[in-house]
Amino acid sequence: MALQRAQMRMVRWMCGVKIQDRVPSKELRKRLGLDDIISVLQQNRFRWYGHELQKEDNDWVKKCMEYEVEDARPRGRPKKTWREIVEKDCKVRGLNREDAMDRSRWRKQIEIFDDHNGCE
């Protein structure tokens, strides 16, 4: 992913390490006390998703999130929607909608994992 590559370029630059030095990405992030950008984005999506699920059914935010545009889509593979990405992430982590109703439990379940999908 381009975002991960950009993050690691900056991390290597901050640490003064070249790719030829063959220092693992995980080690460099640990030195700086940083989390993987993918994990951070995923946690932020989960936080908003939990917030949205806890809203009342007649709340405008919830209505906007559930609104589907009924227009013809362009040719080719359609872009993934925000909801599709979040639901895929939930499936990977084993989360469901009922988990979000208990705020403290949801908070604990969405914390960043150190070894997100083994990405380096």
C-alpha positions as CSV (number, residue, x, y, z in Angstrom):
1,M,0.0,0.0,0.0
2,A,1.3,3.4,-0.9
3,L,0.5,4.9,2.5
4,Q,2.6,2.3,4.2
5,R,5.5,2.9,1.9
6,A,5.3,6.6,2.5
7,Q,5.2,6.0,6.3
8,M,8.3,3.7,6.2
9,R,10.2,6.2,4.0
10,M,9.7,8.8,6.6
11,V,10.5,6.5,9.5
12,R,13.7,5.4,7.8
13,W,14.6,9.0,7.1
14,M,14.0,10.0,10.8
15,C,16.1,7.1,12.0
16,G,18.9,7.8,9.5
17,V,18.6,4.2,8.2
18,K,18.9,3.2,4.6
19,I,17.1,0.2,3.0
20,Q,20.5,-1.4,2.4
21,D,21.0,-1.5,6.2
22,R,18.3,-4.2,6.2
23,V,16.7,-3.1,9.5
24,P,13.2,-4.4,9.9
25,S,10.3,-1.9,9.7
26,K,8.9,-3.2,12.9
27,E,12.1,-2.4,14.7
28,L,12.3,1.1,13.4
29,R,8.7,1.8,14.3
30,K,9.4,0.5,17.8
31,R,12.4,2.8,18.1
32,L,10.2,5.8,17.4
33,G,7.2,4.5,19.4
34,L,5.0,4.5,16.3
35,D,2.2,2.2,15.3
36,D,1.6,0.9,11.8
37,I,-0.4,3.5,9.8
38,I,-2.9,0.8,8.7
39,S,-3.6,-0.1,12.3
40,V,-4.1,3.5,13.3
41,L,-6.5,4.2,10.4
42,Q,-8.4,1.0,11.2
43,Q,-8.7,1.9,14.9
44,N,-10.1,5.4,13.9
45,R,-12.6,3.8,11.6
46,F,-13.7,1.4,14.4
47,R,-14.0,4.3,16.8
48,W,-16.3,6.2,14.4
49,Y,-18.3,3.1,13.5
50,G,-19.0,2.4,17.2
51,H,-20.0,6.0,17.6
52,E,-22.4,5.8,14.7
53,L,-23.9,2.5,15.8
54,Q,-24.7,3.9,19.3
55,K,-26.7,6.8,17.8
56,E,-30.5,6.8,17.8
57,D,-32.2,5.4,14.7
58,N,-33.7,8.8,13.8
59,D,-30.3,10.6,14.2
60,W,-29.2,12.5,11.0
61,V,-25.6,11.1,11.2
62,K,-26.9,7.5,11.3
63,K,-29.3,8.3,8.4
64,C,-26.5,9.7,6.4
65,M,-24.3,6.6,7.0
66,E,-27.1,4.3,5.9
67,Y,-28.1,6.3,2.8
68,E,-27.4,4.7,-0.5
69,V,-27.1,6.7,-3.7
70,E,-29.3,5.2,-6.5
71,D,-27.4,6.4,-9.5
72,A,-25.7,4.4,-12.2
73,R,-22.2,3.5,-11.3
74,P,-19.3,3.9,-13.8
75,R,-17.9,1.0,-15.7
76,G,-15.3,-1.3,-14.1
77,R,-14.8,-2.5,-10.6
78,P,-16.7,-0.2,-8.2
79,K,-14.8,1.6,-5.4
80,K,-15.3,0.1,-2.0
81,T,-17.5,2.1,0.3
82,W,-16.5,3.1,3.8
83,R,-19.0,0.7,5.3
84,E,-17.7,-2.2,3.2
85,I,-14.2,-1.6,4.5
86,V,-15.4,-1.3,8.1
87,E,-17.5,-4.5,7.8
88,K,-14.5,-6.4,6.4
89,D,-12.3,-5.1,9.2
90,C,-14.9,-6.2,11.7
91,K,-15.1,-9.7,10.2
92,V,-11.3,-10.0,10.4
93,R,-11.3,-9.0,14.1
94,G,-14.4,-11.0,15.0
95,L,-16.4,-8.0,16.0
96,N,-20.1,-7.5,15.5
97,R,-22.7,-4.7,15.9
98,E,-23.8,-5.8,19.4
99,D,-20.3,-5.4,20.7
100,A,-20.4,-1.7,19.9
101,M,-23.4,-1.1,22.3
102,D,-21.1,-1.6,25.3
103,R,-18.7,1.3,25.1
104,S,-16.0,0.0,27.4
105,R,-16.0,-3.4,25.9
106,W,-15.9,-1.9,22.3
107,R,-13.0,0.3,23.3
108,K,-11.0,-2.7,24.6
109,Q,-11.7,-4.7,21.4
110,I,-10.6,-2.0,19.0
111,E,-7.3,-1.3,20.6
112,I,-4.3,-1.5,18.2
113,F,-2.7,-4.9,17.8
114,D,1.1,-4.8,17.6
115,D,1.3,-7.4,14.9
116,H,-1.5,-6.1,12.5
117,N,-1.8,-8.8,9.8
118,G,2.0,-9.3,9.9
119,C,2.6,-6.2,7.8
120,E,6.1,-4.9,7.6
